[in-house]
Amino acid sequence: MKKIVFVLFIMIPAILFAQWRPTDYSLGQKVLKKITDETPVSNSITDIVVDDKGIIWLGTSRGLSKSEDNGASWTNYYNQGDFKKEGIIALGYNQGTIWVSTGHGTDVEGSSLPEGSGLLYSNDDGKTWTKIEQPVDSPGDSSLVYGINTMRALPVTTTIQNITYDIAFTKNTVWIASFAGGLRKSTDMGQTWQRVVLPKDNLNNIKPTDQLNYSLQPVAGKFGNEGYLNHRLFSVVGIDDTTIYVGTAGGINKSSDNGISWTNFRHNNQNKPISGNFVTALGYDKATKSVWGATWKAEDQNEFWAVSSSSNGGESWDIYLNEEKAHNFGYKYFGQTGNLTSSHVFVPTDNGIFRSSNNGITWLSPPTIQDDISHDYIDTKIFFAAASKTLPNGSTDIWIGSASGLAKINETNGFWEGKWKVVTAVLDNKKSYAFPNPFNPNTERIKIKYPVQKDGSTVSIRIFDFGMNLVRNLMLNAPRNKNDKTYDSWDGKNEQGSIVPNGVYFYRVDINDGNPLFGKIMLLK
């Protein structure tokens, strides 16, 4: 985790705020011009939703993308209307309505901090959108009523570090987990939001008839000395009309009465507890009726990174994928809607994507993910999202989002068996660019994309350090044709085979005798 120095002085993992940019805060419905492209708008795919109509929605670092023809073409909302140049932080889908949360990075005293820019929703497959401001409090919103209690509550008056990381639904209610903004719910499609009281740290249960003596407060400051990890929100999932689970920096919280009473599950308050209290993602397997959590290590030295799962409503937890840092969950179901017989669980992590067909007993990752036609490939271990789509012929498409592109495998009967399709964004056919950028050579390679206009071309790529000293001759006069894979990758190593230090590097691409193309690379281990 990375220490963030700001008003809140809170610890949050760097991966959770890797993409952001600004928007206005207008409220209203807008029709956006339809722009159809061959690829999504970005290679950093942070979330995937397949809705009831089979539309594929992608949250990316450069905006929202959707496909209504199973990936043959994409509508990209980048730089349109209220989307502007925002990163997509979370997607949510409920009964015909797609929800999107947006955000960007903002500079505060030389550091880039995450800032929420609000939510949008569409109930007509993305033709029109309604914009909602990121919920904030007035300075005087310093108390709220919870049962017999009138509790002090820190007013969150800023959108910085108030960013919606997850969206969920119960009957007639939308829920958002907004880090410093806490847990909020709306029963009027986001026109108004209500703050929701959660237990303070080390308190196992709360209900409205309890006499409570603490503030709703994620951090200590001028408002008071209290500061609770369990009031810092990252994830939320709705199970049925009244049951909801919430992931915080202080464990997993469950409510069975639509957010009135709560039980907190922590690493140290159960016989079979979660692995860690920092809960970055939650998922629900409808076939096995099990809750899954990405339970990272928080403050206790006995905690550890893993995936925690419960099939008995949180009474006990099974631990899988020890020491893996999970980011999300996806499921492939078998059987008919309303009568699901079994499932496969997908877990995207910093170290690959894992899949289990037996509720976590065994896990398998795919072999090399390479397009069967173009031979393009996913050259990273970092995966963020997974979803499945059943096709009319009975086969299933598994969609996988990574830090280095989008992939799909069409399966008939096999397990990671079928034809792969890899999609990488084409930002400009006449320019060179590199992705993912920044990159970590311990988990991925950086791809350097370049244009080849004619067959029989020769390409040379060189890497230089900040002082323009040669670090690596990546390739010299390599033959390339215009229909070939038009990128090559760098593993972060110099000519001697050693990984270079953190810092800024430059690359130079020479194609035939034309003008050289230059680009910048940020290497961070």
N, C-alpha and C positions, 0 to 999 in steps of 0.2 A: 504494500500500500504506500501511497504517496502522501506526505504531510502537506496539507493545504493551509496556508496562513491567510486568514481573512477574518471578517467580523465574527464568524462562527468558530473558527479555529478547530475544524473537525477533520478527522481522518476519513478519506474516501478513496477507493481504488481508481487508478488512472484510467483503466479501461472504460469506466462508467461515464467519463466525460471526454471521449475522444473526438467528438464531432459537434460543433455548434456554429451558428451565424444569426443576424438580427431581423426582426419583423415588426410591423406595427401592431396595435392592439385593437383594431376595429372589430366590432361585433356585427355580424350580418352574413347573409348568404350571397356567395359570388359564383358566377359561372366562369370557368377557366377554359382557355383555348386548349384544344386537344392537340398534343404534340406526340406523334408516334415515332419511335425509334426502334432500331434493331436490338438494342441492348438496354439494360437498366442504366441509371444515371451515374452509378458509382460501383466500385469494386469492393467496398466495405459494406457488407450486408449484415445489419444488426438485428433485424427481426423479420419474420415471415409469417403471414396469415393466409390461409386458403379459406375463402368464405363459402357460404352455402350454395352459391351459384358456380363455384369452381374458379372464381377470379383469384389470381395470385397477387398479393400485396407485399411489397418489400419496403422495409424501413432501411434507409441507407445513410451514410455520412453526408451525402449531398442532397438528400430529399427523398420524396416518396415516388415509388414506381409501381405500376400495376400492369398485369397482362390478362387479357380476356380470351386469348387464343393459345393458352398453355405454353407461353414462353416464346412463341414465334415472333411477337412484336411487343413493345412496351410503351405505355404512356407515362411520361416523366413529368412530375409537377415542379421540378427544380426551377427556381426563379420566376414562379407564377403566383400572382395574387398574394394571399397571406402566407403562402409557403416561402416565397422569396428564396433566399439561399440558406434556409434552415436545415440543420441536421434532424433526422427523425429519431426520437429517443425511444418511443414505444408505440406499438399498435394494439388495438383492441377491436373485437368484432362481437356484435350482439344483435341477433334477430334482424338482419338486413342493414344494420348501420355499422360503418367502419369508423373507428376513432383513431386519431393520431395525436401524439404529443411531440412538440418541437422544442429545440433549444440550440444554443451556440456557446462559444467561449467568449468571455469578455475580459479585457485586461484590467487587473487591479494591482497596482503597485508592482508591475513587471511580471505578474503571474497570470496565466489564463485560467479563469474559474468558470464553472458551468453556470449558465443562466437560462432559466425557463422562459420561453416565449409564448406558451399557451397550448391550447388544444384546438383541433378542428374535427368536425364529423360530417359525414355524408350519408344520406339514406337513399341515394339514387346512383349507387355504383361509382361515385366520384365525379359525376357531372357537375354538381354544385356542392359547395362547402359552407358550413357555418363556423365562424371563428369565435373562440372563447379566450378571454384573457387568462394568463396564468393567475390562479387565485392568490390574492394577498390580503392582509388585514389592515384595517385602519389603526393608527397609533393607539386609539382608545379601546381597541378590541382586546382587552387584557383580562377578561374573565369569561367563563361559560358555565352553564348549569348542567350538572350530571347527577340525575336522581335527586338525592337529598343534599347534594353538595353544590356550592358555588365555588368553582376552582379558578385559581389564577392561571392564565394562559399567555405565554409570550407571544405578542403580536408579530407576525412575520410580515414585515412591510416591504421587503425587497424581493425581486425575482432572482437575484444572484444566490446560488446554492439552493434555490427554491425551484426545482425542476422535476417534472413528472417522469419517473423512471418506469412506471407500470400503470396499467388500466385494467379494471375488472368490472364485473356486473353481477348483481343479484336482481330479484324482481323489482322493476321500476326504479332501480338505483344504479348510478355510475359511481365507481370508486377510483380514486387516484392516490398513488404513493409518490410523494413529492419531496423526498429527502428532508431538508429543513422545514419545508411546508407541512410535513406530517401527513397523516391519513385524513382525507376529506371525502365527503360523499355528496351527491346531488340527486335530487328526485325530480328535477325540472330541466333535464338535458343541459346542465351546466350553467343555467342562468344564475343560480345561487349555489353556494357551497357551504357545507357544515363541517366544522372541525370535529374530529372523533377522538375521544379520550381512550388512551391505552394505558396498561399498567406501567408504573414506574419500574426502574431496574430492580430486580430481585423480589418483585411482588408477583406471586403466582396467579392471582385471580382478582378481578374486580367485578362488581355488579352495582346497580344504581342505589341499592339500599345500604351499601357499605359507607362507613364514615371515612372519607379519604382526606389526607392531609399532605398533598403535594401539588406542584404546578405541572401543567402541560408545557414542557420546556425541553427542547433538544440540546441546549447549551447554556452554560452559566455565563453571566454577564451583569450589566447594570440592572437588568430586570430582577435578578436574584441569583443565589449561589447554586441553585439546582441545575443539573444538566444530565439528561437521560439518553443513553444509547437506544433504548427501546422507543424513543420518540423520533428517531431518525429513520425514515422510511425508504425502502428500495423496491419492494415487490408486493404484489397482491393478486389473489386468485379467488374467484367466486365458484362455489361448488354447486349450490342449488339456490332456491328462492331466498333462503335465510342464512346460509352458512358461508363464511368467508375466512380465508387465512391471509395473514399479513406478515411479511418478512422485514425485519429491521436490523439495526446494528446490535440489537440486544435479544435476538431470538425470533421464534415464530409465535404469532398470536392467533388464536382461533376464537371466532364468535359464531354461535348457533342461533342467535336471535337478531340477525341483521345489524350487528355492530353496537349492541347495547351492553352486553356482558362479554368479558374476555377472559381467556386462559392463556398464559404465557408459557411456552416450552423453551427451555434453555439447556445448555450443555451440562449444567450442574444441578438440575432440579428433577431429574427422572432417573429411573434405573437403567433404561435404554434410551439415552438422550440423543439429540442431534450432535453432529461432530463439531460444529462451531456456531457461534452466535451471529456472525455477519452473514445475513441471508440475502444474497444478491438476486436470486430468482426463485420463483415457485411455479409448479405445474400440477395438473390434476389428470390422472389417467381414468377416464370414464369406464373403461372395461373392468379394471381391477378395483376401482374406487379407492385409489391410493393417492396420497399427496407426496409430491417430490420437491425437495428444497436444495438449492445450491448453498451449502452451509460452510462458509469460509471461516478461517481462524480470525477471532477478534482480539480480545485482550488477555484472556486466560491462557497461560502457558500449556495447559492440558488440552486445549482445543486444537483442531487440525482441519485442513481443507479436505472436503469430501462431498458426496451426495448423500442426503438423508431422506428416507422414505418411510411413510406410515400408512398402513392399511386398516388401522383401528382408530381413526379419528385423532391421532396425535398422542394416544396413550403411551405408545412406545415407537421407537424409530430403528430401522435397519440402516446400516452404513455401507455404502458402496463407493468404488473408485477413490480409494484413499489417496490423499495428497493431490488430487486433481482439482483445478479451479474451474468449476462449471459456470456457464453463462446463461443457459436457457434449457428448455425441454421441448420435445416434440414426440408425437405418437403416431403409429400406424395401427389402425383398428381392423379387426376381422369380425364378420357377422353383419347383421342389418342394424340400421339406426333404431335405437330403442331395445335392441337385443344383441349387444356386443358380446362376443364370446372370448376374445383374447386381444392382446396388443403387443406391439414392440415399443420400447422406450428409447428415445434418442437423447443423448446428452452432449451438446457442443461444449468444448473446453479449450483451455490454452494449450492443450497437448493432443489435439485431435478430436474427432467426433466418435463417440462410443454408442453402441447399440446392444440392447438386451431383448431376447425373445422369451425369457423365463423370469420376468419380474426382478431382474437384478442379479441372478445367480451367476451368470456368465456374461461377458461383454466382448464384443468384437468391433474393431474399426475396419473401415474399407481398405482395400489395397490402394495403390496409387490412383488418384482421381484424375482421369485423363479422357478427354473427348475422343470418342471412337472415330470421328470424321476429321476434325481439325487438328487433333493431337494436342490441343491446348490442355493445360493441367492446372490444378490447384497446388500452388507451391508455398503452403503455409501449414502450420500446426494449429493456428488459431481459428476456431469456429465459434460463431455467435448464435446461429439459429437453425432450426429444422422443422419441416412440416411435410405432410403427405397429402396426396390427392388420388382418389380412386377414379379410374377412367372407365368409360362405357364398356370396354372389352374385358373388364375384370382385372386388368393389371393395375399397378400402383406406381405413381411417380413420387419419389422421395426428393424433396427440395432441400438443399443445404446452403447456408450462407456462411461465408468466411471473411477473413480480412483481406482476401486476395481474389475475390470473385464469387460467382454463383454457380452451383452445380446441381444437376438433376440426374437421377438414375431411374430408368423404367424397369420395374421388377414384375415378373410374372409369377414364378414360384420360388425363386432363389432368395438367398440372404446375402445382400450386397452383390447380387448377380444380375446383370442386365447391361443395357447400353447407357453409357455416360454421355451427358452433354454439359460442357463447361461454357459459361457465358462471362466474358469480361467486357467492361465498358469501353466504348470507343469515344473518347472525349474530343479528339480532333485528328482526322486522318492525315493531316499535314504537319503535325507537331510530334515531339517526343515528350513523354512523361514517365514517371516511375511510381509504382505502387506495390505494396502498401508503404506509405511514407508519412511518418517515420517507421522504421522496421527494426526488429530484434533478430539478429543473426542466430540466436540460440533456438529460435522457434520457427523461422521463416526465411525465405529469400526475397529480395526485392526485384520485381520485374521492371525492366527498362523497355518501354514500348517505343517503336520508331516506325516511320512510314517507308514502305518500299513501293515505288511507282512502276517499276518495270522488271521483267524477268532478267536474269543474268547479272543482278546487282551484286556488289561486294560491300560488306558492312564491317566496320571496325568500332569497338567500344573500349574506352579507357576510363579508369577511375582515378581521380586526383583527390588529395587532401585539401584542407582549407588554404594552404600555402601554394597550391597548384603543383605540388610534387606528385609524380606518378606513383600510384599505389598498386595498380593492377592493370595489365593488358587483358581485358576480359575476352576479347576476340579480335583477330586481325584478318581483314580481307576475307571474311567468311562469305560463301556464296548464298544469296537469298533471291527468291522469286516473289512476285507480288502476291501470290496466293498462299505463300508459306506463313507459318507462325511468325508474326512480325514483332517479337520481343525476345529478349534473353534476360537471364537473371544473374544477380550477384549474391554470393553467400557471405559477404562481409569480410572476406579474407584478402590478405595482400599476396604479393608474388611468392612469399616464403611459406604461405599456407597458414598464417596466423590470423585470427580475428583481430581487426583493427580496433583502436579505442573508440569510445563514444565521441560523437561530434558531427560536424557538417562536412560532407564530401560532395564532389562534383563529378558528373560524368560527361563524356564527349562522344557523340555518335557521328561517324563519317560514313556517308553512303555515296559510293562512286566518287566522283570528283566534285560533288556539290558542296555547298556551304555546310560547315559542321553544325550539329545541334547540341545544345548544352542543357543540363538540368542539375538540380540540387537534390541531395539525399541527406536525410537525418538518420543517423544510426544511434539507437538507444538500446542498451542491453539491460 
